């Protein structure tokens, strides 16, 4: 046991990177035991993005990547893991964080506490509470968050959202988790070899697939009950890979297809028939995918979510698994504002349709909702109409039909929903 922490940081043109490294070191109890590996995706245009002070530091392994050669965050994290050298612990971060004092000692102690409780391979992860660089440290949110499923995306991947962890101040230990956050994972170093990063995934689907692969390799997932670090979420005005890349859309499409094959979704073969194409990025043999589904309250090939999971109850599922499954459909309808120029709208028929054009679900939008959406996103070219319902039928398309006081029913706006 070398007591070292291998710290994975995938950084893409991020002005917070240097501050994150410094804050991480300054707030550690044993900085000599920190081993940083940074996928440094940078541009010569960004004069502030300079790692010279760490290039001769034995604790740092810097992968120098001109930003035009970058291929996405999963690809970058896969490169980082190739530099793992049997460090005892693994910490995965983004490049925009702040840390509590002695964070390293506290997290190591937490892992050893969970191991003493009988969890051979504990993994601690969460969506961290937010901080805002322009008003740090005053803007740090002092609340523990947990991970919750919001919905299955039409393309198949799970979309996760943070939520406050009820009662965290009175908790004595972490609570069981269904998922993990890619911006904060702390576990044993063996994770790197047992659950390597799939470089062919792009963005959505990264966290849920990694959590399930970890679970099937015998890792027990936990949500911390204390604050160990903070994360910047908005990153407004800062470059992302998809801002610079001309290939990201095709990468994203292929990534969704790979996710569906991993779980046997959208009429694909049974997931077991796709095993050979995944190699080291397949599930483990300690637990099965079905074991995870019953633990977490999900069913991938039918996109169903258990009632307890929807209600954000901690796993495992306590009630009847089969009887509690339901299909939660949540769709975002994006309408170009330029298409909505009439001054006297009264209502909008909003419907989700099947392949024959029949209503699957309908919930009209009144003028109050319309005015709210127009004001909510003043700098956005679109309004975003959300509709949510429970039904086994997946919608094929959506239709928005405006009604003007002076012109009556106008041309409707209709679009097919992309499941690929």
C-alpha positions, -999 to 999 in steps of 0.1 A, spaced: 0 0 0 18 31 -12 -9 56 0 -7 75 -32 -37 90 -51 -37 89 -89 -56 121 -99 -71 121 -134 -79 155 -148 -92 160 -184 -88 197 -192 -100 214 -223 -90 250 -227 -100 257 -192 -89 289 -174 -97 272 -141 -71 244 -145 -42 261 -127 -64 273 -99 -78 238 -95 -44 222 -93 -31 248 -68 -63 245 -46 -61 207 -47 -24 207 -35 -28 235 -9 -58 218 7 -43 183 9 -28 169 41 -2 149 22 6 167 -11 37 144 -16 13 115 -22 -7 132 -50 1 120 -86 -15 141 -112 -21 130 -148 -35 158 -169 -49 154 -205 -39 190 -213 -59 199 -244 -48 235 -251 -45 262 -276 -16 286 -282 -42 314 -283 -49 309 -246 -19 326 -230 -32 318 -195 -31 281 -202 5 273 -191 17 244 -171 54 251 -171 57 253 -133 46 216 -131 65 201 -160 95 192 -139 75 181 -109 78 143 -104 42 143 -92 29 154 -126 23 135 -158 12 159 -185 -2 146 -218 4 175 -243 -26 176 -267 -31 205 -292 -68 211 -290 -75 204 -326 -63 168 -320 -87 163 -291 -115 137 -295 -137 142 -265 -137 137 -228 -140 99 -227 -111 97 -251 -90 120 -229 -98 100 -197 -88 68 -215 -54 83 -223 -49 94 -187 -56 59 -174 -28 45 -195 -4 63 -172 -17 47 -140 12 31 -120 -5 11 -93 -13 40 -70 -35 29 -41 -63 53 -48 -80 68 -78 -95 103 -80 -112 115 -111 -120 152 -116 -128 178 -142 -105 208 -144 -127 232 -124 -129 224 -87 -122 237 -52 -115 215 -22 -120 214 16 -89 213 39 -74 178 43 -97 164 15 -72 136 7 -70 123 43 -108 126 47 -116 106 15 -90 79 23 -105 75 57 -140 72 42 -129 44 19 -113 25 47 -143 30 69 -165 15 41 -141 -14 37 -142 -21 74 -180 -22 71 -177 -51 46 -176 -33 12 -145 -47 -4 -145 -22 -33 -163 10 -23 -167 39 -48 -177 74 -36 -192 98 -62 -217 126 -65 -225 157 -84 -206 181 -62 -221 214 -49 -214 243 -71 -189 272 -69 -186 303 -91 -151 314 -100 -160 351 -102 -171 351 -66 -151 324 -50 -150 314 -21 -181 333 -11 -202 317 -38 -197 281 -28 -229 262 -20 -226 244 13 -251 216 6 -245 179 -2 -260 168 -35 -271 134 -48 -275 119 -83 -309 113 -97 -322 101 -130 -342 126 -149 -352 105 -180 -340 83 -207 -330 105 -237 -346 97 -270 -312 84 -282 -311 59 -253 -287 73 -228 -297 83 -192 -299 120 -184 -289 127 -147 -296 157 -125 -283 168 -91 -307 172 -61 -300 181 -25 -295 151 -2 -323 153 23 -311 150 59 -274 150 51 -264 171 82 -277 143 105 -261 114 85 -233 94 100 -221 77 68 -226 78 30 -258 65 14 -260 39 -14 -259 53 -49 -273 42 -83 -250 63 -104 -217 81 -104 -205 115 -115 -176 116 -140 -164 149 -123 -159 133 -89 -150 96 -84 -129 84 -54 -121 47 -51 -94 22 -51 -67 23 -78 -78 -11 -90 -107 6 -107 -85 19 -135 -76 -17 -146 -109 -33 -139 -132 -6 -154 -112 12 -180 -126 42 -198 -143 35 -232 -127 60 -256 -155 54 -281 -181 71 -259 -184 108 -264 -204 126 -236 -240 115 -228 -240 79 -215 -205 82 -200 -217 83 -164 -244 57 -164 -225 31 -184 -194 36 -162 -215 32 -130 -231 0 -142 -198 -15 -154 -183 -6 -120 -213 -22 -102 -210 -55 -122 -172 -56 -114 -181 -56 -77 -178 -19 -68 -204 -7 -42 -215 28 -51 -220 55 -24 -230 91 -23 -210 111 2 -228 126 32 -202 154 36 -187 181 13 -152 173 1 -150 196 -29 -170 219 -52 -175 219 -90 -181 247 -115 -212 238 -137 -221 268 -159 -186 275 -175 -203 303 -194 -183 317 -222 -156 289 -220 -147 267 -249 -160 231 -250 -148 204 -274 -180 206 -294 -174 243 -299 -142 237 -318 -146 203 -334 -162 197 -368 -165 160 -361 -182 160 -328 -217 155 -342 -207 123 -359 -188 112 -327 -219 119 -306 -241 99 -330 -218 69 -329 -215 72 -291 -253 69 -287 -253 39 -310 -226 22 -289 -245 29 -257 -277 13 -272 -257 -18 -282 -242 -21 -248 -276 -23 -232 -296 -39 -261 -319 -9 -267 -340 3 -296 -346 -32 -310 -309 -41 -310 -297 -76 -304 -298 -88 -268 -270 -70 -251 -253 -104 -245 -250 -109 -283 -229 -76 -285 -203 -87 -259 -175 -94 -283 -175 -58 -298 -168 -43 -264 -138 -63 -252 -124 -47 -220 -152 -22 -219 -178 -49 -212 -196 -56 -179 -180 -75 -151 -187 -110 -139 -193 -103 -102 -228 -91 -108 -250 -90 -139 -267 -62 -157 -300 -77 -144 -286 -75 -108 -280 -38 -114 -314 -31 -129 -331 -47 -98 -308 -28 -75 -313 6 -92 -349 3 -104 -343 5 -141 -349 -16 -172 -329 -5 -202 -344 -24 -231 -379 -10 -223 -366 23 -209 -386 18 -177 -379 34 -143 -391 21 -110 -415 42 -89 -390 43 -60 -363 56 -84 -386 83 -97 -393 93 -61 -355 95 -54 -355 68 -27 -321 53 -20 -313 19 -35 -317 -10 -34 -354 -13 -45 -374 -23 -15 -408 -31 -31 -418 -53 -60 -395 -47 -89 -417 -58 -118 -448 -41 -104 -431 -9 -97 -417 -3 -132 -433 25 -152 -424 43 -184 -417 79 -179 -416 100 -211 -401 134 -210 -396 154 -242 -382 188 -250 -398 206 -279 -375 233 -294 -393 261 -314 -374 287 -333 -385 321 -319 -384 337 -354 -413 314 -363 -435 329 -336 -439 365 -346 -476 372 -342 -485 397 -315 -518 382 -304 -513 345 -297 -539 330 -274 -530 293 -272 -509 266 -287 -519 230 -292 -489 209 -281 -491 172 -289 -468 142 -290 -478 118 -319 -474 82 -329 -462 70 -363 -498 75 -377 -501 111 -365 -524 102 -336 -520 119 -302 -500 99 -277 -501 128 -252 -514 163 -254 -510 193 -231 -516 227 -247 -496 258 -239 -515 289 -229 -503 325 -234 -489 327 -198 -466 297 -204 -456 311 -238 -447 345 -224 -427 329 -196 -407 308 -220 -400 338 -242 -387 358 -212 -369 329 -196 -343 326 -224 -338 361 -238 -304 352 -254 -316 319 -268 -329 316 -304 -353 289 -293 -380 284 -267 -380 250 -250 -413 234 -242 -411 204 -218 -438 177 -217 -438 148 -193 -461 118 -190 -462 81 -182 -471 57 -210 -456 26 -227 -459 43 -260 -428 63 -272 -437 94 -293 -427 94 -330 -429 132 -335 -443 164 -320 -466 191 -332 -471 227 -321 -501 245 -336 -504 282 -328 -538 300 -325 -538 338 -331 -567 360 -321 -567 378 -354 -557 350 -378 -571 319 -360 -553 285 -364 -521 290 -382 -496 266 -398 -485 240 -374 -448 232 -366 -440 195 -366 -408 175 -362 -398 139 -360 -381 128 -327 -346 114 -334 -340 81 -316 -307 74 -334 
